[in-house]
Amino acid sequence: MQPEKELEAGTVIQRSTGWWRQTWVRAASVLLLIGVSIAGFNLAQQLFSAENLPQLVVRHIQKEPEMLGRQRPLGEMELMKVLTPMEFSLVAIPRDITAAAPCWIRKGRGMHLVVQGIHGPVTVLLMPGEHVPRAQNVAAVSLSGSLVPTEWGSMAVVSHAGDDVTPLLHSLQRDVRWKGMPASVSF
């Protein structure tokens, strides 16, 4: 074979080998991306499932400690100023609500209330669109309470000092109304 033809044949083989190598690298990259995406989706489903909502409630409360420090009860007008834009209303207003603010919950906007209990603050999270199949306990170091389903989502009532939250929980289940849109539509 002549040197020119030999050089030309080697170049063609090199191009062919390089093309296959690039194709395999691209295919492997796509498969890796798909695998990582599926793993990430599964992890997100586990972390943010309704079964893990009690842990989300605990983290949410721990991230907003400034809500617990307020001592002066809100007046009815102050409270309605916060509740009304979020389309919440209360048939009967619990005594000693010391803090009220809208907050982000996983599926949209919710409401964070703090009620002064006998022994300390009690946090109430109103969570539209966060549906749970049954009542669940919420427990962590120095926190105890309940997460319950409602017709519009769920509600958590959590004591910071060992108060029995059952009477407050029952009155809120009876008295809280929400007229908003589901989180999947808009907030």
C-alpha positions as CSV (number, residue, x, y, z in Angstrom):
1,M,0.0,0.0,0.0
2,Q,1.2,3.5,-0.8
3,P,1.9,5.8,2.2
4,E,-0.8,8.2,1.1
5,K,-3.4,5.5,1.0
6,E,-2.2,4.1,4.3
7,L,-2.5,7.5,5.9
8,E,-5.9,8.0,4.4
9,A,-7.2,4.6,5.7
10,G,-5.8,5.3,9.2
11,T,-7.7,8.7,9.2
12,V,-10.9,7.0,8.2
13,I,-10.5,4.4,11.0
14,Q,-9.7,7.1,13.5
15,R,-12.7,9.1,12.6
16,S,-14.9,6.0,12.8
17,T,-13.5,5.1,16.2
18,G,-13.8,8.7,17.5
19,W,-17.5,8.9,16.4
20,W,-18.4,5.7,18.2
21,R,-16.6,6.8,21.4
22,Q,-18.4,10.2,21.3
23,T,-21.7,8.4,20.7
24,W,-21.1,6.1,23.7
25,V,-20.1,9.0,26.0
26,R,-23.3,10.9,25.0
27,A,-25.5,7.8,25.5
28,A,-23.9,7.2,28.9
29,S,-24.4,10.8,29.9
30,V,-28.0,10.7,29.0
31,L,-28.5,7.5,30.9
32,L,-26.8,8.9,33.9
33,L,-28.9,12.1,33.8
34,I,-32.1,10.0,33.6
35,G,-30.9,7.8,36.6
36,V,-30.1,10.9,38.7
37,S,-33.4,12.5,37.8
38,I,-35.4,9.3,38.8
39,A,-33.4,9.0,42.1
40,G,-34.0,12.7,42.8
41,F,-37.7,12.4,42.1
42,N,-38.0,9.4,44.4
43,L,-36.1,11.1,47.2
44,A,-38.3,14.2,46.9
45,Q,-41.5,12.0,47.0
46,Q,-40.2,10.4,50.2
47,L,-39.1,13.6,51.9
48,F,-42.2,15.6,51.0
49,S,-44.9,12.9,51.2
50,A,-48.0,13.4,53.4
51,E,-46.4,10.9,55.8
52,N,-43.5,13.3,56.4
53,L,-45.7,16.3,57.0
54,P,-45.2,16.1,60.8
55,Q,-41.5,16.6,60.3
56,L,-42.1,19.5,57.9
57,V,-44.3,21.1,60.6
58,V,-41.5,20.7,63.2
59,R,-38.9,22.2,60.8
60,H,-41.3,25.1,60.0
61,I,-41.8,25.9,63.7
62,Q,-38.1,25.7,64.4
63,K,-37.3,28.1,61.6
64,E,-39.7,30.8,62.9
65,P,-38.8,31.2,66.6
66,E,-39.6,35.0,66.4
67,M,-43.3,34.0,66.3
68,L,-43.0,32.6,69.8
69,G,-41.6,35.6,71.6
70,R,-44.6,37.9,71.3
71,Q,-46.5,38.2,74.5
72,R,-49.3,40.8,73.8
73,P,-52.5,39.3,72.4
74,L,-53.6,40.6,69.0
75,G,-56.8,42.5,68.8
76,E,-59.6,41.2,66.7
77,M,-58.9,43.9,64.0
78,E,-55.2,43.1,63.9
79,L,-56.0,39.4,63.5
80,M,-58.6,39.9,60.8
81,K,-56.1,42.1,58.9
82,V,-53.9,39.0,58.6
83,L,-56.5,36.3,58.1
84,T,-58.8,38.1,55.6
85,P,-56.3,38.4,52.7
86,M,-55.5,34.7,53.1
87,E,-59.3,34.0,52.9
88,F,-59.4,32.5,56.4
89,S,-62.0,33.4,59.0
90,L,-62.8,32.2,62.5
91,V,-66.3,31.7,63.8
92,A,-65.0,32.2,67.3
93,I,-61.6,33.8,68.0
94,P,-59.5,32.0,70.5
95,R,-58.3,34.1,73.4
96,D,-54.6,35.1,73.6
97,I,-53.5,34.8,69.9
98,T,-50.2,36.5,70.2
99,A,-48.9,36.2,66.6
100,A,-50.4,35.7,63.2
101,A,-48.7,35.7,59.8
102,P,-49.0,34.1,56.4
103,C,-46.3,31.6,55.6
104,W,-45.1,29.3,52.9
105,I,-46.0,25.7,53.3
106,R,-45.0,23.1,50.8
107,K,-48.0,23.4,48.5
108,G,-48.6,27.1,48.8
109,R,-49.5,29.8,51.3
110,G,-50.7,28.9,54.8
111,M,-51.3,30.6,58.1
112,H,-49.0,30.5,61.2
113,L,-50.7,31.4,64.5
114,V,-49.4,31.4,68.0
115,V,-51.8,31.1,70.9
116,Q,-50.6,31.5,74.5
117,G,-51.2,28.2,76.3
118,I,-51.2,27.6,80.1
119,H,-47.6,26.7,80.2
120,G,-46.2,28.4,77.1
121,P,-46.9,29.1,73.4
122,V,-48.9,26.8,71.2
123,T,-48.3,27.0,67.4
124,V,-51.1,26.5,64.9
125,L,-50.4,26.0,61.3
126,L,-53.3,26.2,58.8
127,M,-52.2,24.4,55.6
128,P,-54.6,24.5,52.7
129,G,-53.9,21.9,50.1
130,E,-51.8,19.7,52.4
131,H,-54.2,16.8,52.7
132,V,-53.4,14.0,55.2
133,P,-55.3,10.8,55.3
134,R,-55.6,10.6,59.1
135,A,-54.6,12.4,62.3
136,Q,-50.9,12.1,63.1
137,N,-48.8,13.0,66.1
138,V,-46.2,15.8,65.9
139,A,-43.3,15.3,68.2
140,A,-39.8,16.6,68.7
141,V,-37.6,17.7,71.5
142,S,-39.9,20.1,73.6
143,L,-42.7,19.9,70.9
144,S,-45.8,17.8,71.0
145,G,-49.1,18.1,69.3
146,S,-51.3,16.8,66.5
147,L,-51.7,17.2,62.7
148,V,-55.3,16.6,61.6
149,P,-57.1,16.6,58.2
150,T,-59.6,19.3,57.4
151,E,-61.9,19.7,54.4
152,W,-59.5,22.3,52.9
153,G,-56.2,20.6,53.8
154,S,-54.7,20.1,57.3
155,M,-54.0,21.8,60.5
156,A,-51.3,21.3,63.1
157,V,-51.6,22.4,66.7
158,V,-48.3,22.0,68.6
159,S,-47.4,22.9,72.2
160,H,-43.9,24.1,73.1
161,A,-44.3,23.5,76.8
162,G,-46.4,20.4,77.3
163,D,-49.9,21.9,77.1
164,D,-52.8,19.6,76.2
165,V,-53.7,20.9,72.7
166,T,-56.8,18.8,72.4
167,P,-59.4,21.5,73.5
168,L,-57.8,24.1,71.2
169,L,-57.6,21.7,68.3
170,H,-61.3,20.8,68.6
171,S,-62.4,24.4,68.8
172,L,-60.2,25.3,65.7
173,Q,-61.5,22.3,63.8
174,R,-65.0,23.7,64.4
175,D,-64.3,27.4,63.9
176,V,-61.7,27.8,61.1
177,R,-63.1,28.5,57.7
178,W,-61.2,28.9,54.4
179,K,-62.6,30.2,51.2
180,G,-59.5,30.2,49.1
181,M,-58.5,28.4,45.9
182,P,-56.7,25.0,46.1
183,A,-52.9,25.4,45.9
184,S,-52.8,23.6,42.6
185,V,-54.7,26.5,41.0
186,S,-53.2,29.5,42.5
187,F,-52.5,31.4,45.7
